Amino acid sequence: MRIKNLPYLLVLVVACQAPQQKETIQIEPVAIGESFNAGFLMIDGVYNSELMAPYDIFQHTIFHTDGGINVFTVNETMDTVTTFEGLKLIPHYSFDSPDLPEIDILVVPSAEHNMDSDLENENLIRWVADIGSKADYVMSLCDGAFVLAKAGLVDGKESTTFPTDIQKYRETFQSLTVHEGVTFVHDDNLLTSAGGAKSYDVSLYLVHHLYGDQVAKGVGRGLVIDWDVNDYSFVKVD
């Protein structure tokens, strides 16, 4: 008799549980109608996903809003860059190009040696520090956070990186506040991401932050992404 009544008891317990309401996130756009130049650091060993996800997202803004984001790549030299996956790419500009546009959004995608030899490249770190200190926004994808931290652009701010590299990130830069278990972190003008396929998330978030929800949704539809800021786990530092 007790076994027969058990299903009804379970239904009663479930029915009595109040549904949890998730707080709705509201983001007011800060740059409607404005234009930005996004410079992508593209060095040997750069990962395809961390380079192309934000590149695609930002480039598509020009079809959905006045202004929009102009995108281009920058390397130390004009030599062909080989990505980690083997693509051969030619940068638009070098560090020393006289016609290098002013960079409003500095994007540092992860590359194969961001945790070791890239951090010893003084010219690279000096350029990132100089450009990043003047940019309106600085974004890293995956281990690009190591380069930003080495350049001093994460000092006093909160950040994240590729999930399995968080411990090394903490050990290398012990003074930093590092988040794990989130897709990305937004602190002032700094955005850091877990990278990989999640590189789309932080990029759409920045579009939302700049131009609003409808523009972000429009860009997302063009790439078959259903954008809703409430669907993502991230940290916004006030």
C-alpha positions in Angstrom: 0.0 0.0 0.0 2.8 2.4 0.8 4.5 1.7 -2.5 1.3 2.4 -4.5 1.0 5.8 -2.8 4.6 6.9 -3.3 4.1 8.5 -6.8 1.4 10.8 -5.4 3.6 11.8 -2.6 6.4 12.8 -4.9 4.1 14.8 -7.1 2.9 16.7 -4.0 6.4 17.5 -2.9 7.4 18.8 -6.3 4.3 20.9 -6.6 5.0 22.6 -3.3 8.4 23.8 -4.4 8.3 27.5 -5.5 10.1 28.1 -8.8 13.3 30.1 -8.5 13.2 33.5 -10.3 16.5 34.4 -12.0 17.3 38.1 -11.8 17.0 39.8 -15.2 20.2 41.6 -16.4 19.7 45.0 -17.8 22.5 46.6 -19.8 22.2 50.2 -21.0 24.2 50.8 -24.3 27.0 53.3 -23.9 28.0 54.1 -27.5 25.0 54.1 -29.8 26.0 55.4 -33.3 29.7 55.5 -32.5 32.5 53.9 -34.5 35.4 51.9 -33.1 38.6 50.4 -34.5 39.3 46.9 -33.2 42.9 45.8 -33.6 43.6 42.1 -33.2 47.0 41.0 -32.1 47.8 38.1 -34.5 51.0 36.3 -33.8 52.4 32.9 -34.7 50.5 30.1 -33.0 47.3 32.1 -32.6 44.3 29.8 -32.2 41.7 30.0 -34.9 38.7 30.1 -32.6 39.9 32.9 -30.4 40.9 35.0 -33.4 37.9 34.5 -35.7 35.0 34.4 -33.2 35.4 38.1 -32.0 36.6 39.1 -35.5 33.3 37.8 -37.0 31.1 39.3 -34.3 32.7 42.8 -34.4 32.8 42.9 -38.2 29.1 42.1 -38.5 28.2 45.2 -36.4 28.5 47.4 -39.5 25.4 45.8 -40.9 23.3 46.3 -37.8 24.0 49.8 -36.5 25.3 53.2 -37.5 29.0 53.4 -36.8 30.0 49.8 -35.9 33.4 48.3 -35.4 36.2 48.3 -38.0 38.4 45.3 -37.6 42.0 44.6 -38.6 45.0 42.4 -37.5 48.4 43.5 -36.3 51.6 41.5 -35.9 55.2 42.5 -35.0 56.1 42.3 -38.7 54.3 41.9 -42.0 55.4 38.3 -42.2 52.8 35.6 -42.8 51.4 34.2 -39.5 50.8 30.5 -39.1 47.9 29.7 -36.7 48.1 26.8 -34.3 45.8 24.9 -36.6 47.9 25.6 -39.7 46.2 28.5 -41.5 48.5 31.0 -43.2 47.4 34.6 -42.6 48.8 37.9 -43.6 48.4 40.7 -41.1 46.9 44.1 -42.1 49.6 46.0 -40.2 52.8 45.6 -38.3 53.7 47.3 -35.0 55.7 49.8 -36.9 53.2 50.5 -39.8 53.0 54.3 -40.2 49.4 53.9 -41.3 48.3 51.8 -38.3 44.9 53.2 -37.3 44.3 54.3 -33.7 43.1 51.2 -31.8 40.0 51.7 -29.7 39.5 48.0 -28.9 42.6 45.9 -28.4 41.9 42.2 -28.8 44.5 39.7 -27.7 43.5 36.2 -28.8 45.3 33.2 -27.2 48.4 31.9 -29.0 50.4 28.7 -28.4 53.2 30.4 -26.4 51.2 33.0 -24.4 52.1 31.2 -21.1 55.9 31.0 -21.8 58.1 32.5 -24.6 55.6 35.3 -25.6 55.9 36.7 -22.1 59.6 37.1 -22.6 59.2 39.0 -25.9 59.8 42.5 -24.7 58.8 44.2 -28.0 55.5 42.3 -27.9 54.7 43.1 -24.3 55.8 46.8 -24.7 53.5 47.2 -27.7 50.5 45.6 -25.9 51.1 47.8 -22.8 51.3 51.0 -24.9 48.3 50.3 -27.1 46.2 48.8 -24.2 46.8 51.8 -21.9 45.3 54.1 -24.5 42.4 51.9 -25.8 38.8 52.3 -24.7 38.5 48.6 -24.2 40.9 45.7 -23.9 39.8 42.1 -24.5 41.6 38.8 -24.1 40.4 35.3 -25.1 41.7 32.3 -23.3 45.4 32.6 -22.5 45.7 36.0 -24.0 45.0 37.1 -20.4 48.6 36.1 -19.6 49.9 38.7 -22.1 47.6 41.4 -20.7 48.7 40.6 -17.2 52.4 40.7 -18.1 51.8 44.1 -19.8 50.3 45.4 -16.5 46.8 45.8 -18.0 45.1 43.6 -15.4 46.7 45.2 -12.4 44.0 46.0 -9.8 41.3 44.4 -11.9 39.5 41.0 -11.9 39.8 38.5 -14.7 39.6 35.0 -15.9 41.3 32.7 -18.5 41.1 29.2 -20.0 39.6 26.9 -17.3 42.5 24.4 -17.1 45.1 27.3 -17.0 43.6 29.2 -14.2 45.9 27.7 -11.6 49.0 28.6 -13.6 47.6 32.1 -14.2 47.2 32.5 -10.4 50.7 31.2 -9.7 52.2 33.5 -12.4 50.4 36.6 -11.3 49.8 36.1 -7.6 48.4 39.6 -6.9 45.4 39.2 -9.3 41.8 38.4 -8.4 40.9 35.5 -10.7 37.5 34.0 -11.3 36.8 30.4 -12.4 33.6 28.7 -13.5 32.4 31.7 -15.5 32.4 32.5 -19.2 33.9 35.9 -19.0 34.7 38.8 -16.6 34.0 42.5 -17.3 35.9 44.9 -15.1 35.9 48.6 -16.2 37.4 48.6 -19.7 38.9 45.1 -19.4 37.1 41.9 -20.7 38.7 38.5 -20.2 37.2 35.3 -21.5 37.5 31.5 -21.0 38.1 31.4 -24.8 37.3 28.6 -27.3 33.7 28.6 -28.5 33.0 31.0 -25.5 34.9 33.7 -27.4 31.6 34.4 -29.2 29.9 35.1 -25.8 32.2 37.9 -24.6 32.2 39.5 -28.1 28.5 39.6 -28.3 28.4 41.0 -24.7 30.7 43.9 -25.7 28.4 44.6 -28.7 25.4 44.6 -26.4 27.3 46.9 -24.0 28.2 49.3 -26.8 25.1 49.2 -29.0 22.3 47.5 -27.1 20.4 44.3 -27.0 18.8 44.5 -30.5 22.1 45.1 -32.3 23.6 42.1 -30.4 20.6 40.0 -31.3 20.9 41.0 -34.9 24.6 40.2 -35.1 23.9 36.9 -33.4 21.1 35.9 -35.9 23.6 36.4 -38.7 25.8 33.8 -37.1 23.0 31.5 -35.9 23.5 32.5 -32.3 20.4 33.2 -30.1 21.8 36.0 -28.0 20.4 36.7 -24.5 22.7 38.1 -21.9 20.7 36.3 -19.2 21.8 32.9 -20.6 25.4 33.4 -19.7 27.5 33.0 -16.5 29.8 36.0 -16.2 31.1 38.5 -13.6 30.5 42.3 -14.0 32.6 44.2 -11.6 31.0 47.4 -10.5 
